[in-house]
């Protein structure tokens, strides 16, 4: 008989343990943790948004912080003889192999850089997962640092945009009045701030309601200043899915279904009286913030449709192997396509560049993430995880937001995406326990 710490009651003597709660309070999981690893984790998250200036192979200061954290974490884990796990290894491995084969057959050595980027992102996500899975302290450090640094970066960008300090806001002539901070791409910046917004909603990092509202307002304003229409649709998916699941948990399926039905009916009744073209025209003639977002929807959607058509044509006229990672633009140029640009769509880019096998790998990756997010929302969590992430529904909403974003730009190499996937793998109640803990508790 052993003393077991239960989730919602006092410590009791029991021989029957819930499968999701196997750690006692004297477990090393609750130790203060490796300070050096924690400091490097903080540094890697703070500089996660610093992508300008960039170096060879699209490297940046953010990669230096990530690499330092990854090395220090795995050195510490080896010293402690801790079990190392590699989440998402199978789907990413399939995508890497298919990409390498496509690059070899296309005689495009430069395409191998994308395969190395796949490996880098996989290891970064695995490092985050192992960190939060082995030490609760590192989970707390990750959430607090990521949220507060993200809100801080959003405040800096908003201040620069409102005061007209273009270099501080990341406003460049090529993007008009759209702000990008240090991301070099307004869409990338908007997606990053969307992740922070979801973490504010999902976690208990910001506890006071007024502080949470203020942080959300700053993040929403930052997204507005980026002028990203794709982020607006992703935000709708995040709030819609997360809000409905939260309502279902608190008030039941009937309340969530009723609200969804009411929303659909209201949309059906109002939509015939709303003129999207008139709204776009009014926005184009209005303030610069509206011109850079709603005012350019015609141009943006038209270019996306033309690009999607050309990219799909490449796939249908090509073979099952693919043209090689990152070679969509070069292939379109070689075929004298009327619209030459990168795919800006992860689904089309994967099957065109990595072939049918790459599409299988992407499907498996989405399925793996969906399964982990589903368990995180539906299954009981340990008290120490539930205290830090009391509203996991918004993590599932963020996963849906990424699915929407992938239609408008390529998110698979976003560093913050893989930090999010690592977090999900680390708190997944179906996989967070160490194999050694399983063996110890099953005796």
C-alpha positions, -999 to +999 in steps of 0.1 A: +000+000+000+014+034-009+003+070-002-012+084-035-019+120-042-054+122-057-068+150-078-099+161-059-097+146-024-073+142+005-044+117+003-058+082+009-045+047+013-055+029-018-044+000-041-066+012-070-051+042-088-067+062-116-046+055-147-040+092-153-026+100-118+004+078-109+029+103-093+033+108-056+044+142-042+079+129-035+083+121-072+112+138-090+087+154-113+080+180-086+116+189-080+127+224-086+143+213-118+176+219-137+182+257-135+205+259-165+179+242-187+152+264-174+172+296-181+179+285-217+142+276-221+133+311-211+159+326-235+147+304-264+111+315-259+119+352-255+138+353-288+114+330-306+100+360-324+134+374-334+137+362-370+153+394-385+180+397-395+182+362-410+212+341-420+219+313-444+191+287-448+166+311-432+183+308-398+180+335-372+187+344-336+157+323-325+175+292-338+205+299-316+183+300-285+164+269-296+196+249-303+212+259-269+181+247-251+178+215-270+215+205-264+213+214-227+181+195-221+192+163-237+226+165-220+208+168-186+184+140-195+213+117-204+230+125-172+199+117-152+192+086-174+157+098-182+137+083-210+137+104-242+106+104-263+103+117-299+066+126-306+054+128-342+085+109-354+066+086-377+047+112-398+076+137-399+099+109-408+077+100-437+076+136-449+114+139-445+120+107-465+096+116-493+112+151-494+147+137-496+137+113-524+120+141-544+151+163-539+174+136-551+154+127-582+150+164-591+188+169-587+181+198-563+206+198-535+192+230-522+159+213-515+177+192-488+177+223-466+140+219-462+145+183-450+170+196-424+145+222-413+120+194-408+145+176-385+152+208-366+115+215-360+109+179-349+138+180-324+126+214-311+091+201-305+105+169-289+127+189-265+096+210-254+076+178-249+103+160-228+109+191-207+073+196-196+068+158-193+098+153-169+095+184-147+064+203-137+086+233-130+097+235-167+060+234-177+053+263-155+084+282-168+074+275-204+038+288-200+047+319-180+076+329-202+058+323-235+027+342-225+044+372-209+071+375-236+044+373-263+022+399-247+053+421-242+063+418-279+027+426-289+028+457-268+061+468-283+047+464-318+015+483-310+035+511-294+057+514-325+028+513-349+007+539-330+037+563-325+049+559-361+082+543-353+083+520-383+115+502-374+101+492-340+068+480-354+084+462-384+067+483-410+084+481-444+076+496-478+070+462-493+041+455-469+026+490-469+014+499-435+013+463-422+034+456-391+055+425-387+077+433-357+109+411-361+092+384-381+098+398-416+062+387-425+030+402-412+012+368-416+038+351-395+036+377-368-002+375-367+000+337-363+025+340-335+002+365-316-027+341-322-008+314-303-002+337-274-039+347-274-049+310-272-024+304-243-038+334-224-073+318-228-062+283-220-038+287-191-038+303-157-007+324-162-027+356-161-052+351-133-068+385-127-097+390-151-089+427-158-053+418-166-064+390-189-088+413-207-060+439-211-036+412-225-062+399-249-069+435-261-032+441-268-029+409-287-060+415-307-047+450-316-014+435-326-032+411-350-052+440-364-020+459-371-005+430-391-035+433-415-036+395-419-070+383-432-060+347-428-053+353-391-088+367-388-104+335-401-081+315-378-091+336-349-127+329-356-120+291-357-101+294-324-128+313-305-156+294-321-143+259-314-128+267-280-158+287-269-183+259-279-162+232-262-159+254-231-197+259-230-202+222-235-180+214-205-197+239-182-233+237-193-236+205-213-241+194-249-276+209-252-264+244-244-235+242-269-257+227-296-284+254-290-259+282-293-244+267-324-278+263-340-288+299-331-255+312-346-261+293-379-297+305-381-287+341-374-260+339-400-284+325-426-309+353-419-284+382-419-261+371-448-285+380-477-285+416-464-247+420-461-228+431-492-191+419-489-181+439-519-195+471-503-177+464-471-144+459-490-149+491-509-157+510-477-126+496-460-105+504-491-116+541-488-112+542-450-082+543-425-050+526-434-055+498-409-087+488-428-072+493-462-044+469-453-068+442-442-104+442-453-096+466-482-073+442-499-094+410-496-102+411-534-066+412-543-055+387-517-082+361-524-077+365-562-040+359-560-045+329-536-070+313-560-047+318-590-018+303-571-038+274-558-050+267-594-014+267-607-001+246-579-028+220-582-021+219-619+015+211-611+004+181-590-020+167-615+005+170-644+034+157-623+042+123-608+038+107-574+073+116-562+071+154-562+092+183-574+113+186-542+108+206-510+107+244-515+107+241-553+072+251-561+082+286-572+111+274-593+089+248-610+062+273-618+088+296-633+102+268-654+068+259-667+061+296-677+031+298-653+013+331-653+015+334-615+049+325-600+052+323-563+056+298-534+025+277-527+013+295-495-007+264-488+007+236-467-017+210-481-009+217-518+028+224-511+032+190-494+017+169-522+033+189-550+068+190-534+069+157-516+044+136-536+017+112-524+039+098-496+043+134-482+006+137-482+003+105-462+028+119-437+010+152-434-023+133-428-007+111-401+007+142-385-027+159-384-043+127-370-016+124-343-021+160-332-058+157-332-057+125-311-035+142-285-056+174-284-087+152-281-073+133-251-061+166-235-097+180-236-117+148-229-097+128-205-091+136-168-059+155-162-036+155-132-042+183-107-008+199-114-015+201-151-051+212-147-040+240-124-017+254-151-040+246-181-076+248-167-092+255-201-076+231-226-105+235-250-088+266-264-057+245-272-079+224-294-093+256-308-058+267-316-052+234-334-082+241-356-068+276-362-036+262-375-056+239-399-073+270-412-040+290-414-024+262-435-048+271-463-033+306-466+004+302-458+029+274-450+029+269-412+048+236-410+082+254-405+069+279-380+090+276-349+061+285-326+039+258-342+064+231-331+067+246-296+029+243-294+029+207-307+056+199-281+035+214-254+005+193-265+026+161-265+040+170-231+006+174-213-012+147-233-028+126-204-026+095-225+012+098-230+027+120-203+038+093-179+073+079-182+077+042-190+095+038-157+065+052-139+042+028-156+063-002-147+067+010-111+030+016-106+019-016-123+038-039-098 
